[in-house]
């Protein structure tokens, strides 16, 4: 069972040890931060993708052995207070939503001036990648994926949030579907 963020905790700020999207193909860039995070709890691996505000890496939770994805705020945004607040807000917001079609945030933190959030790792890739590789999908499969997306967006809206960037590149499709 994946550990969840303690929703009963009081509001957090950037000094607490808890606190964009993967839309481009990864490139071979050096890691922007240390090889491990969270006091050594998470070991970073390969770059999974890049979004407008962040880079996403494959990682391992060394305590549980669980594969994770870690989203790290890009260096150029580390000194911009509004973007830092938005990143922290995203981590907190995702951490309090419990729905099978919404990515789970399990931890977050700060290393140097770089914010990061630890998320469940969804193997399989994005809907955009799937469409590019497989072409159009059968109508019944497309309908099931659409219903899953709508269920996830509904959970986000019930939490009082608006996604603002729904597109195939931001929909992760696991090996067994959404």
RAQUI-V80547 format. One record per residue. N is the residue number from 0. PSI is psi as a letter, one per 30 degrees, with the letter a starting at -180 (none if undefined). OMEGA is omega as a letter, one per 40 degrees, with the letter a starting at -180 (* if undefined). Layout:
n = <N,N>
psi = <PSI,PSI>
omega = <OMEGA,OMEGA>
//
This chain:
n = <0,1,2,3,4,5,6,7,8,9,10,11,12,13,14,15,16,17,18,19,20,21,22,23,24,25,26,27,28,29,30,31,32,33,34,35,36,37,38,39,40,41,42,43,44,45,46,47,48,49,50,51,52,53,54,55,56,57,58,59,60,61,62,63,64,65,66,67,68,69,70,71,72,73,74,75,76,77,78,79,80,81,82,83,84,85,86,87,88,89,90,91,92,93,94,95,96,97,98,99,100,101,102,103,104,105,106,107,108,109,110,111,112,113,114,115,116,117,118,119,120,121,122,123,124,125,126,127,128,129,130,131,132,133,134,135,136,137,138,139,140,141,142,143,144,145,146,147,148,149,150,151,152,153,154,155,156,157,158,159,160,161,162,163,164,165,166,167,168,169,170,171,172,173,174,175,176,177>
psi = <k,k,k,l,k,j,f,f,l,l,k,l,l,f,f,l,f,l,none,b,l,j,f,l,k,l,l,i,l,l,k,f,a,l,f,l,l,h,g,f,e,k,k,k,b,l,k,e,l,k,a,e,f,l,k,k,k,k,l,k,j,f,e,f,g,k,k,l,k,k,k,k,k,k,e,f,f,f,g,j,e,e,e,e,e,e,e,e,e,e,e,e,e,e,f,f,k,j,k,f,g,k,k,k,k,f,l,l,a,k,j,b,g,k,k,l,k,k,l,k,k,j,k,e,a,l,e,e,e,e,e,e,e,f,a,k,l,k,e,e,e,e,e,e,e,e,e,e,e,e,e,e,e,e,e,e,e,f,g,g,l,k,e,f,h,k,l,e,f,g,j,k,j,l,f,g,a,none>
omega = <i,i,a,i,i,a,a,a,i,i,a,i,a,a,i,i,i,i,*,b,i,a,i,i,i,i,i,i,i,i,a,a,a,i,i,a,i,a,a,a,a,i,a,i,a,i,i,a,a,i,a,a,a,i,a,a,i,i,i,i,a,i,a,a,a,i,a,i,i,i,a,i,a,a,a,i,a,a,a,a,a,i,i,i,i,i,i,i,i,a,i,a,i,a,a,i,i,a,a,a,i,a,a,i,a,a,i,a,a,i,a,i,a,i,i,i,a,a,i,i,i,i,i,i,a,i,i,i,a,i,i,a,a,a,a,i,i,a,a,i,i,i,i,i,i,i,i,i,a,i,i,i,i,i,i,a,i,i,i,a,i,a,i,a,i,i,a,i,a,i,i,a,i,a,a,a,a,*>
//
